[in-house]
Amino acid sequence: MSERLKSRQAATRYRRDCHEMGSPLEPIGYSRLAAAIFAIVAVLQLVRALAGSPVTVARTEIPIWASWVAFVVAGLLAWVGFTVSHP
């Protein structure tokens, strides 16, 4: 039996088991949901960085460069999530 067929059969068993257990999301749905959330976070961080809006947490001001880093990281995670969710 080929590796691809074994992998496909294992994925089918996993989906069936998740459905029987009442799992709300399959792995692809979870990846898409996580990717959408990361995309929203990335857009919000980009808006904050471009607008230069000050953010203070417990009397500590968060620098603008942190939003650029967060934008890149969240954007990459969103891209990976969307890429993985498309077979």
Secondary structure as GFF3:
##gff-version 3
##sequence-region A 1 87
A	DSSP	alpha_helix	3	21	.	.	.	ID=ss1
A	DSSP	alpha_helix	27	51	.	.	.	ID=ss2
A	DSSP	beta_strand	55	57	.	.	.	ID=ss3
A	DSSP	beta_strand	60	62	.	.	.	ID=ss4
A	DSSP	alpha_helix	64	84	.	.	.	ID=ss5
###
